[in-house]
Amino acid sequence: MSTLSGIRVIDFSKVLAGPLCTQYLGDMGAEVIKVETVKGGDDTRRWPPFHGDKGTVFLSANRNKQSVALDLKTSEGLEIAHRLIKTADVVVESFGPGVTSRLKIDYETVKNINPDIVYCSISGFGRTGPLKNAKGYDVILQAFSGMMAITGEPDGAPVRSPFSPIDQATGMHAAIGILAAIIKRMKTGQGTLIEASLFDTSIGFLGYVAQSFWERRSEPRRWGSAHESLCPYQVFDAEDRPFLLGVANDSLWQAFCRATAAPELARDARFMTNADRVEHRAETLAEVQRILLQHPRDYWLEHLTNAGIPCASIQEIGEMLSHPHTRESGIIQEFTQGEGAPINVVAQPLRFNGERNALRYPPPALGQHTKEILLGLGYGAADIDAFVQNGSVQASAQ
C-alpha cells in the first residue's frame, strides 16, 4: 500500500534518527533520495558488523531509498542539491548546529527555492536554549535526561539501554510531524518547518516519571525488571530458570492465586489490592517466589497462560527471531542484493489493510543512483562525467 506515492523526500540525514524517519516514509511509498557525502557516505556504512561492504546498522535503516553522493562544498554539488530541493515535497536534515547555513541548505534558503516545502530538522538538543549548540547522541541524552539514572538493578550502576531508543523514537516523531505537515499543505498549500530533537524525545519518554517526581519531590530509584507502581510485575525464578510475570491488576492477582492454589493470599489483607501489594512489596515477592520455585519455567508459562495471566520467557534475540509467531507475523522480510544470499530485515511495524508494505529495493550502494537522478534533473551525460571527474559527485554502477 503506497500511501505516500508521489511524495519526493530529499534526505540529508545520517546515522539513525533521520534515516529511520525517511525509511518509514519510503516504506509507505515515498520516493526517498538519500544525499550522502562523496568518499564515505553515511557513517553507518562503516560500522561493524558487516554484510559484504555495508554495515548492518546501515542495512537496517536505509531500504527503499536511492543514493546520490554529492560534495556540497563545491558549487556544482550545491547546484545539484538545490535542483533536487526544487523538485521535493519534503527535506530532512540532521546536521550539527550551523552546518546547514554554511552549506546553504538551511530552512530559509530551502524555503526560498521551494516555498511550500515541508522541512524537518533533527538535532540533539533542539534549536533553542543554552544547549542548542551541544552535540547530542542517543547515549548522551540517555545520561542527560535521567533515563540512565533510573535504568538498572537497584544496587547497580546506571545502565544504557542498548538499542538506541531515543534515536529510534526521534525518527518516529519526525515522521509523524512530516505526515501532519503534508496533510496541512494539502489543506492550505503552506509548507512547515518541523523540529525534532533527541532531547525532546528523551523528556517525552519520561512523562509519567516526571509526573511522579513532581508529586513526591523525590528521585525515583532503579527497579531492575520490576515496576514502581505494580506488584508482582517482574522477573522471578522458576525451579530451573527465570521468566517474567506481569500481574497488572487485582483481577489478575485473584486469577494468579486461583491458578497457583493459594487462596489464602487472595484473602490476605496485605495483598488485596495492587496498592496493598506495592506497600507490602517484600512480602508479596517472597510469597510469589516461594510458589514459583515449585515447578519449571515451561510448566508455569503454559499453566499461567492458560489461566489468562500475562507471562513470558526471557528470550535471546535468536530465539525471538526464530519463534513461530515472529515468522508468521511477516515482521521479518528479506531482500537479495547481487548474487549473495538473501538478507533479512525488520519490516515497518505497521499493517495496512492486513498487509505489510513490500520491500521495493534494498539499501543502496554509495552513489548508486547518482547518474540516474542527475539525468532526471536535466543534466547531460557529459556534464555528469565532468562532475565525477572533478569530485563534485560520486557515482557507483552497483
The 8 nearest C-alpha neighbors of each residue, nearest first, counted from 0:
[[1, 2, 356, 351, 27, 28, 357, 354],
 [0, 2, 28, 27, 4, 3, 29, 356],
 [1, 3, 27, 0, 4, 28, 29, 5],
 [4, 2, 28, 29, 1, 27, 6, 5],
 [3, 5, 28, 29, 1, 6, 2, 30],
 [4, 6, 3, 7, 29, 30, 28, 2],
 [7, 5, 29, 4, 3, 88, 30, 8],
 [8, 6, 30, 87, 88, 29, 31, 5],
 [9, 7, 89, 31, 90, 87, 30, 88],
 [10, 8, 90, 32, 31, 33, 89, 91],
 [9, 11, 33, 91, 12, 34, 32, 90],
 [10, 12, 92, 34, 91, 33, 9, 35],
 [13, 11, 92, 93, 17, 10, 18, 91],
 [12, 14, 41, 18, 17, 15, 93, 11],
 [13, 15, 43, 42, 41, 18, 16, 17],
 [16, 14, 18, 17, 19, 166, 13, 60],
 [17, 15, 170, 166, 19, 167, 18, 169],
 [16, 18, 20, 12, 19, 170, 15, 13],
 [19, 17, 21, 15, 20, 60, 16, 13],
 [20, 18, 22, 60, 16, 170, 17, 21],
 [21, 19, 170, 17, 174, 23, 18, 22],
 [20, 22, 24, 18, 23, 19, 25, 17],
 [21, 23, 25, 19, 24, 20, 61, 18],
 [24, 22, 26, 21, 20, 25, 19, 27],
 [25, 23, 21, 27, 22, 26, 29, 20],
 [26, 24, 29, 22, 28, 27, 63, 23],
 [25, 27, 23, 24, 28, 22, 63, 356],
 [28, 26, 1, 24, 25, 2, 3, 29],
 [29, 27, 1, 4, 3, 25, 26, 2],
 [30, 28, 25, 3, 6, 4, 24, 7],
 [29, 31, 7, 8, 6, 25, 28, 32],
 [32, 30, 8, 64, 25, 29, 7, 9],
 [33, 31, 65, 9, 64, 66, 10, 8],
 [32, 34, 10, 66, 65, 67, 35, 31],
 [33, 35, 67, 11, 68, 10, 66, 32],
 [36, 34, 68, 40, 67, 41, 69, 33],
 [35, 37, 40, 68, 69, 70, 39, 38],
 [36, 38, 68, 69, 393, 39, 70, 40],
 [39, 37, 40, 36, 393, 68, 365, 35],
 [38, 40, 37, 36, 41, 42, 365, 44],
 [39, 41, 36, 35, 37, 42, 38, 365],
 [40, 42, 13, 43, 44, 35, 14, 39],
 [43, 41, 44, 45, 14, 40, 13, 46],
 [42, 44, 46, 57, 45, 41, 14, 56],
 [43, 45, 54, 53, 57, 42, 41, 46],
 [44, 46, 43, 54, 42, 47, 53, 49],
 [45, 47, 43, 54, 44, 48, 56, 42],
 [48, 46, 49, 54, 45, 55, 56, 43],
 [47, 49, 54, 55, 46, 50, 56, 53],
 [50, 48, 54, 47, 53, 55, 51, 52],
 [49, 51, 53, 52, 54, 55, 48, 58],
 [50, 52, 53, 49, 54, 339, 55, 48],
 [51, 53, 50, 49, 54, 44, 45, 364],
 [54, 52, 44, 49, 50, 51, 55, 45],
 [53, 55, 49, 44, 46, 57, 47, 45],
 [54, 56, 58, 57, 49, 48, 59, 50],
 [57, 55, 59, 58, 54, 43, 60, 46],
 [56, 58, 43, 55, 54, 44, 59, 60],
 [59, 57, 55, 56, 60, 61, 362, 54],
 [58, 60, 56, 57, 61, 55, 344, 345],
 [61, 59, 19, 57, 58, 18, 22, 62],
 [62, 60, 362, 58, 22, 57, 59, 18],
 [61, 63, 362, 361, 64, 60, 22, 360],
 [64, 62, 360, 25, 359, 361, 26, 362],
 [65, 63, 31, 62, 32, 61, 33, 362],
 [64, 66, 32, 33, 368, 363, 31, 67],
 [65, 67, 33, 366, 368, 367, 32, 365],
 [66, 68, 369, 366, 34, 368, 33, 35],
 [67, 69, 366, 35, 393, 37, 36, 392],
 [70, 68, 392, 76, 36, 37, 71, 391],
 [69, 71, 391, 76, 72, 36, 73, 37],
 [72, 70, 76, 77, 73, 69, 102, 74],
 [71, 73, 70, 74, 102, 77, 76, 391],
 [74, 72, 76, 71, 75, 70, 391, 77],
 [73, 75, 77, 76, 78, 72, 71, 391],
 [76, 74, 78, 73, 77, 391, 79, 386],
 [75, 77, 71, 70, 79, 73, 391, 69],
 [78, 76, 71, 80, 74, 79, 75, 81],
 [77, 79, 75, 81, 80, 76, 74, 82],
 [80, 78, 82, 76, 77, 81, 83, 75],
 [81, 79, 77, 83, 78, 82, 84, 76],
 [80, 82, 84, 78, 83, 79, 77, 85],
 [83, 81, 79, 85, 84, 80, 78, 86],
 [82, 84, 80, 81, 86, 85, 79, 87],
 [83, 85, 81, 87, 86, 82, 80, 9],
 [84, 86, 82, 113, 83, 87, 112, 81],
 [87, 85, 83, 84, 82, 88, 7, 113],
 [88, 86, 84, 7, 89, 85, 8, 9],
 [87, 89, 7, 116, 6, 8, 117, 86],
 [88, 90, 8, 117, 87, 118, 116, 9],
 [91, 89, 118, 9, 8, 10, 119, 117],
 [90, 92, 119, 10, 11, 118, 120, 12],
 [93, 91, 12, 11, 120, 94, 121, 10],
 [94, 92, 121, 12, 122, 120, 17, 95],
 [95, 93, 92, 98, 99, 96, 12, 122],
 [94, 96, 98, 97, 93, 122, 134, 132],
 [97, 95, 132, 98, 94, 131, 99, 126],
 [98, 96, 100, 99, 95, 101, 94, 132],
 [99, 97, 101, 100, 96, 95, 94, 102],
 [98, 100, 105, 102, 104, 101, 97, 103],
 [99, 101, 103, 105, 102, 98, 97, 104],
 [100, 102, 98, 99, 103, 97, 104, 105],
 [101, 103, 99, 100, 104, 98, 71, 72],
 [104, 102, 100, 101, 105, 99, 108, 77],
 [103, 105, 99, 102, 109, 108, 100, 106],
 [106, 104, 99, 100, 108, 103, 107, 109],
 [105, 107, 109, 108, 110, 104, 118, 192],
 [106, 108, 110, 109, 105, 111, 104, 112],
 [109, 107, 111, 105, 110, 106, 104, 103],
 [108, 110, 106, 112, 111, 107, 104, 113],
 [109, 111, 114, 113, 107, 112, 108, 106],
 [112, 110, 108, 109, 113, 114, 107, 106],
 [111, 113, 109, 110, 85, 114, 108, 84],
 [112, 114, 110, 85, 116, 111, 115, 109],
 [115, 113, 110, 116, 111, 112, 190, 109],
 [116, 114, 190, 189, 113, 188, 117, 110],
 [115, 117, 190, 88, 113, 114, 89, 118],
 [118, 116, 89, 191, 190, 192, 88, 90],
 [119, 117, 90, 192, 89, 116, 91, 193],
 [118, 120, 193, 91, 194, 192, 90, 92],
 [119, 121, 194, 92, 93, 91, 193, 195],
 [122, 120, 93, 195, 196, 194, 92, 119],
 [123, 121, 196, 125, 93, 124, 197, 120],
 [122, 124, 135, 197, 196, 125, 134, 198],
 [125, 123, 198, 131, 196, 122, 130, 135],
 [126, 124, 196, 122, 131, 127, 123, 198],
 [125, 127, 131, 124, 128, 122, 132, 194],
 [128, 126, 131, 125, 129, 130, 124, 132],
 [127, 129, 131, 130, 126, 125, 124, 132],
 [128, 130, 131, 127, 132, 133, 124, 126],
 [131, 129, 133, 132, 128, 124, 127, 125],
 [130, 132, 126, 127, 124, 128, 125, 133],
 [133, 131, 130, 96, 134, 124, 129, 126],
 [134, 132, 130, 131, 135, 124, 123, 96],
 [133, 135, 123, 132, 136, 95, 124, 96],
 [134, 136, 123, 139, 124, 133, 140, 137],
 [135, 137, 139, 138, 140, 123, 134, 197],
 [136, 138, 140, 139, 165, 166, 163, 141],
 [137, 139, 141, 140, 136, 142, 159, 163],
 [140, 138, 136, 142, 137, 141, 135, 143],
 [141, 139, 143, 142, 137, 138, 144, 198],
 [142, 140, 138, 146, 139, 147, 144, 143],
 [141, 143, 140, 147, 139, 144, 145, 146],
 [144, 142, 140, 145, 141, 139, 146, 147],
 [145, 143, 146, 140, 141, 142, 201, 202],
 [144, 146, 148, 147, 143, 142, 141, 149],
 [145, 147, 141, 148, 144, 149, 142, 150],
 [148, 146, 150, 157, 142, 158, 149, 141],
 [147, 149, 145, 157, 146, 150, 142, 221],
 [148, 150, 221, 147, 146, 220, 151, 145],
 [151, 149, 147, 158, 221, 148, 157, 146],
 [152, 150, 223, 158, 157, 221, 155, 153],
 [151, 153, 223, 155, 154, 222, 221, 150],
 [154, 152, 221, 222, 155, 223, 151, 220],
 [155, 153, 152, 156, 221, 151, 223, 222],
 [156, 154, 152, 153, 151, 157, 221, 158],
 [155, 157, 158, 151, 154, 152, 148, 153],
 [158, 156, 147, 148, 151, 150, 155, 149],
 [159, 157, 151, 147, 150, 156, 160, 148],
 [160, 158, 147, 161, 138, 157, 141, 150],
 [159, 161, 162, 158, 163, 164, 147, 150],
 [162, 160, 163, 159, 164, 158, 138, 137],
 [161, 163, 164, 160, 167, 165, 159, 166],
 [164, 162, 166, 165, 161, 137, 167, 160],
 [165, 163, 167, 166, 162, 168, 160, 137],
 [166, 164, 168, 167, 137, 163, 169, 201],
 [167, 165, 16, 169, 164, 163, 168, 137],
 [166, 168, 164, 170, 165, 169, 16, 163],
 [167, 169, 171, 165, 170, 166, 164, 172],
 [170, 168, 172, 166, 171, 167, 16, 200],
 [169, 171, 20, 16, 173, 168, 167, 19],
 [170, 172, 168, 174, 169, 173, 20, 175],
 [173, 171, 169, 175, 174, 170, 168, 176],
 [172, 174, 176, 170, 171, 175, 195, 169],
 [173, 175, 177, 171, 20, 176, 172, 178],
 [176, 174, 172, 178, 173, 177, 171, 179],
 [175, 177, 173, 179, 174, 178, 180, 172],
 [176, 178, 180, 174, 179, 175, 181, 173],
 [177, 179, 181, 175, 180, 176, 174, 182],
 [178, 180, 176, 182, 177, 181, 183, 175],
 [181, 179, 183, 177, 182, 178, 191, 184],
 [182, 180, 184, 178, 183, 179, 177, 185],
 [183, 181, 185, 179, 180, 184, 178, 186],
 [182, 184, 180, 186, 181, 185, 187, 179],
 [185, 183, 188, 189, 181, 187, 186, 182],
 [184, 186, 182, 183, 188, 187, 181, 189],
 [187, 185, 183, 184, 188, 182, 189, 181],
 [188, 186, 184, 189, 185, 183, 190, 182],
 [189, 187, 184, 185, 186, 115, 190, 183],
 [190, 188, 184, 115, 187, 191, 183, 116],
 [189, 191, 115, 116, 117, 184, 188, 114],
 [192, 190, 117, 180, 193, 118, 116, 189],
 [191, 193, 118, 119, 117, 194, 190, 106],
 [194, 192, 119, 118, 120, 191, 195, 176],
 [193, 195, 120, 119, 121, 196, 192, 125],
 [196, 194, 121, 173, 120, 122, 169, 193],
 [195, 197, 122, 125, 198, 123, 199, 121],
 [196, 198, 123, 200, 199, 169, 165, 201],
 [197, 199, 124, 201, 196, 200, 123, 140],
 [200, 198, 202, 196, 201, 197, 203, 195],
 [199, 201, 203, 197, 198, 202, 169, 204],
 [200, 202, 204, 198, 203, 199, 165, 197],
 [203, 201, 205, 199, 204, 200, 198, 144],
 [202, 204, 200, 205, 201, 206, 199, 198],
 [205, 203, 201, 202, 206, 200, 207, 165],
 [204, 206, 208, 202, 203, 207, 209, 201],
 [207, 205, 209, 203, 208, 204, 210, 202],
 [206, 208, 210, 209, 205, 211, 204, 212],
 [209, 207, 205, 211, 210, 206, 212, 219],
 [210, 208, 212, 206, 207, 211, 205, 213],
 [211, 209, 207, 213, 208, 212, 206, 214],
 [210, 212, 214, 208, 209, 213, 207, 215],
 [213, 211, 209, 216, 215, 214, 210, 217],
 [214, 212, 210, 216, 211, 215, 209, 217],
 [213, 215, 211, 212, 216, 210, 217, 209],
 [216, 214, 212, 217, 213, 211, 218, 210],
 [217, 215, 212, 213, 214, 218, 211, 219],
 [216, 218, 215, 212, 219, 213, 214, 211],
 [217, 219, 220, 212, 216, 215, 149, 211],
 [220, 218, 217, 149, 221, 212, 208, 211],
 [219, 221, 149, 222, 218, 153, 148, 227],
 [220, 222, 149, 153, 150, 151, 152, 223],
 [221, 223, 225, 153, 152, 224, 220, 226],
 [222, 224, 152, 151, 225, 221, 153, 150],
 [223, 225, 233, 234, 222, 226, 152, 232],
 [226, 224, 233, 222, 223, 232, 227, 234],
 [227, 225, 229, 228, 232, 222, 224, 233],
 [226, 228, 229, 225, 222, 277, 230, 220],
 [227, 229, 226, 277, 230, 274, 273, 225],
 [230, 228, 226, 232, 227, 247, 231, 277],
 [231, 229, 232, 277, 276, 273, 246, 280],
 [230, 232, 246, 229, 233, 284, 245, 283],
 [231, 233, 245, 230, 246, 225, 244, 229],
 [234, 232, 225, 224, 243, 244, 231, 245],
 [235, 233, 243, 242, 224, 244, 241, 236],
 [236, 234, 241, 242, 243, 288, 237, 233],
 [237, 235, 241, 240, 292, 242, 238, 291],
 [236, 238, 292, 296, 291, 240, 295, 241],
 [237, 239, 292, 295, 294, 293, 240, 236],
 [238, 240, 295, 237, 296, 241, 236, 294],
 [241, 239, 237, 236, 296, 238, 242, 295],
 [242, 240, 236, 237, 235, 234, 296, 243],
 [241, 243, 312, 234, 313, 235, 311, 236],
 [242, 244, 234, 311, 310, 233, 235, 312],
 [243, 245, 310, 233, 232, 234, 309, 246],
 [244, 246, 232, 309, 247, 310, 233, 243],
 [247, 245, 232, 251, 231, 248, 252, 244],
 [246, 248, 245, 229, 251, 232, 249, 230],
 [249, 247, 251, 250, 246, 273, 252, 229],
 [248, 250, 252, 251, 272, 273, 253, 247],
 [251, 249, 253, 252, 248, 254, 247, 255],
 [250, 252, 254, 249, 253, 248, 246, 255],
 [253, 251, 249, 255, 254, 250, 246, 256],
 [252, 254, 256, 250, 251, 255, 265, 257],
 [255, 253, 251, 257, 252, 256, 258, 250],
 [256, 254, 252, 258, 253, 257, 251, 259],
 [255, 257, 261, 253, 259, 254, 258, 262],
 [256, 258, 254, 260, 255, 259, 261, 262],
 [259, 257, 255, 256, 260, 254, 306, 303],
 [258, 260, 256, 261, 257, 255, 290, 262],
 [261, 259, 257, 258, 256, 262, 255, 263],
 [260, 262, 256, 263, 259, 264, 257, 265],
 [263, 261, 265, 264, 256, 260, 257, 266],
 [262, 264, 266, 265, 261, 267, 256, 260],
 [265, 263, 267, 262, 266, 261, 256, 270],
 [264, 266, 262, 263, 267, 253, 256, 271],
 [267, 265, 263, 264, 268, 271, 262, 270],
 [266, 268, 264, 269, 270, 265, 263, 271],
 [269, 267, 271, 270, 266, 275, 265, 272],
 [270, 268, 267, 275, 271, 276, 279, 272],
 [269, 271, 276, 275, 268, 267, 272, 264],
 [270, 272, 268, 269, 275, 267, 265, 266],
 [273, 271, 275, 274, 270, 249, 276, 248],
 [272, 274, 276, 275, 249, 277, 248, 229],
 [273, 275, 277, 272, 276, 278, 229, 228],
 [276, 274, 272, 278, 273, 270, 277, 269],
 [275, 277, 270, 279, 273, 278, 274, 280],
 [276, 278, 280, 274, 279, 275, 230, 273],
 [279, 277, 275, 276, 280, 274, 269, 273],
 [280, 278, 276, 277, 282, 281, 275, 283],
 [279, 281, 277, 283, 276, 282, 278, 284],
 [282, 280, 284, 283, 279, 285, 278, 277],
 [281, 283, 285, 284, 280, 279, 286, 276],
 [284, 282, 280, 286, 285, 281, 276, 279],
 [283, 285, 287, 281, 286, 282, 288, 280],
 [284, 286, 282, 288, 283, 287, 289, 281],
 [287, 285, 289, 283, 288, 284, 282, 290],
 [288, 286, 284, 290, 289, 285, 283, 291],
 [287, 289, 291, 285, 290, 286, 284, 292],
 [290, 288, 286, 287, 292, 291, 285, 293],
 [291, 289, 287, 288, 292, 293, 286, 259],
 [290, 292, 237, 288, 293, 289, 294, 287],
 [291, 293, 238, 237, 290, 289, 294, 288],
 [292, 294, 291, 290, 238, 237, 295, 289],
 [293, 295, 238, 292, 237, 291, 298, 296],
 [296, 294, 238, 239, 237, 298, 297, 299],
 [295, 297, 237, 299, 298, 240, 300, 239],
 [298, 296, 300, 299, 295, 301, 312, 302],
 [297, 299, 296, 301, 295, 300, 302, 294],
 [300, 298, 302, 296, 297, 301, 303, 295],
 [299, 301, 297, 303, 298, 302, 304, 296],
 [300, 302, 304, 299, 298, 303, 305, 297],
 [301, 303, 299, 305, 304, 300, 298, 306],
 [304, 302, 306, 308, 305, 300, 299, 301],
 [303, 305, 307, 301, 306, 308, 302, 300],
 [306, 304, 302, 303, 307, 301, 308, 300],
 [305, 307, 303, 304, 308, 302, 258, 254],
 [308, 306, 304, 305, 303, 309, 254, 251],
 [307, 309, 303, 304, 306, 251, 310, 255],
 [310, 308, 245, 244, 304, 307, 246, 311],
 [311, 309, 244, 243, 245, 308, 300, 304],
 [312, 310, 243, 242, 313, 300, 244, 309],
 [311, 313, 242, 314, 243, 310, 300, 241],
 [314, 312, 242, 311, 315, 243, 241, 234],
 [315, 313, 312, 318, 319, 316, 317, 311],
 [314, 316, 318, 317, 319, 313, 320, 312],
 [315, 317, 319, 318, 320, 314, 321, 313],
 [316, 318, 320, 319, 315, 321, 314, 322],
 [319, 317, 321, 315, 316, 320, 314, 322],
 [318, 320, 316, 322, 317, 321, 314, 315],
 [321, 319, 317, 318, 322, 325, 316, 326],
 [320, 322, 318, 319, 317, 323, 326, 325],
 [321, 323, 319, 325, 324, 320, 318, 326],
 [324, 322, 326, 325, 327, 321, 328, 320],
 [323, 325, 327, 326, 322, 328, 321, 319],
 [326, 324, 328, 322, 323, 327, 320, 330],
 [325, 327, 323, 324, 328, 329, 322, 321],
 [326, 328, 324, 329, 325, 323, 330, 322],
 [327, 329, 325, 330, 326, 324, 331, 323],
 [330, 328, 331, 327, 326, 332, 325, 355],
 [329, 331, 346, 328, 345, 332, 325, 348],
 [332, 330, 345, 329, 344, 346, 343, 326],
 [333, 331, 344, 343, 346, 345, 330, 329],
 [334, 332, 343, 342, 344, 341, 331, 335],
 [335, 333, 342, 341, 361, 343, 336, 332],
 [334, 336, 341, 342, 337, 340, 339, 333],
 [337, 335, 339, 338, 334, 361, 341, 340],
 [336, 338, 339, 335, 397, 340, 341, 334],
 [337, 339, 336, 340, 335, 341, 334, 342],
 [340, 338, 337, 336, 341, 335, 342, 51],
 [339, 341, 342, 335, 338, 336, 337, 334],
 [342, 340, 335, 334, 333, 339, 343, 336],
 [343, 341, 333, 334, 335, 340, 344, 336],
 [344, 342, 333, 332, 331, 341, 334, 345],
 [345, 343, 332, 331, 333, 346, 59, 342],
 [344, 346, 331, 330, 332, 347, 343, 59],
 [347, 345, 330, 331, 332, 348, 344, 355],
 [346, 348, 349, 23, 345, 26, 330, 356],
 [349, 347, 346, 330, 350, 345, 355, 23],
 [350, 348, 347, 351, 355, 356, 346, 354],
 [351, 349, 355, 354, 353, 352, 348, 356],
 [350, 352, 354, 353, 355, 0, 349, 356],
 [353, 351, 354, 350, 0, 355, 349, 356],
 [352, 354, 351, 350, 355, 349, 356, 0],
 [353, 355, 350, 351, 352, 356, 0, 349],
 [356, 354, 350, 357, 351, 349, 353, 329],
 [357, 355, 0, 26, 354, 358, 27, 350],
 [356, 358, 359, 355, 26, 0, 332, 346],
 [359, 357, 360, 356, 63, 26, 361, 334],
 [358, 360, 63, 357, 361, 62, 26, 28],
 [359, 361, 63, 358, 62, 362, 64, 334],
 [360, 362, 62, 63, 363, 334, 336, 359],
 [363, 361, 62, 61, 58, 64, 63, 360],
 [364, 362, 66, 361, 65, 367, 365, 64],
 [363, 365, 367, 366, 397, 362, 66, 395],
 [366, 364, 367, 66, 40, 363, 68, 395],
 [367, 365, 394, 67, 68, 66, 369, 395],
 [366, 368, 395, 364, 365, 66, 369, 394],
 [367, 369, 371, 66, 366, 370, 67, 65],
 [370, 368, 67, 366, 394, 372, 371, 367],
 [369, 371, 373, 372, 368, 374, 394, 383],
 [372, 370, 368, 374, 369, 373, 375, 367],
 [373, 371, 375, 369, 374, 370, 368, 376],
 [374, 372, 376, 370, 375, 371, 378, 369],
 [373, 375, 378, 377, 371, 376, 372, 370],
 [374, 376, 372, 373, 377, 371, 378, 370],
 [377, 375, 373, 374, 378, 372, 82, 83],
 [376, 378, 374, 375, 379, 373, 372, 82],
 [379, 377, 374, 373, 376, 382, 383, 380],
 [380, 378, 382, 381, 374, 383, 377, 373],
 [379, 381, 383, 382, 384, 378, 374, 370],
 [382, 380, 384, 379, 383, 385, 378, 386],
 [383, 381, 385, 379, 380, 384, 378, 386],
 [382, 384, 386, 380, 385, 381, 387, 379],
 [383, 385, 387, 381, 386, 382, 388, 380],
 [384, 386, 388, 382, 383, 387, 389, 381],
 [387, 385, 383, 391, 389, 388, 384, 392],
 [388, 386, 384, 392, 390, 385, 389, 393],
 [387, 389, 385, 386, 390, 384, 391, 392],
 [390, 388, 386, 387, 391, 385, 392, 384],
 [391, 389, 387, 392, 388, 386, 393, 70],
 [392, 390, 70, 386, 76, 389, 69, 75],
 [393, 391, 69, 387, 390, 68, 386, 70],
 [394, 392, 68, 366, 37, 387, 69, 390],
 [393, 395, 366, 369, 367, 370, 392, 396],
 [396, 394, 367, 366, 397, 365, 393, 364],
 [395, 397, 367, 394, 368, 366, 364, 370],
 [396, 395, 367, 364, 363, 337, 365, 366]]
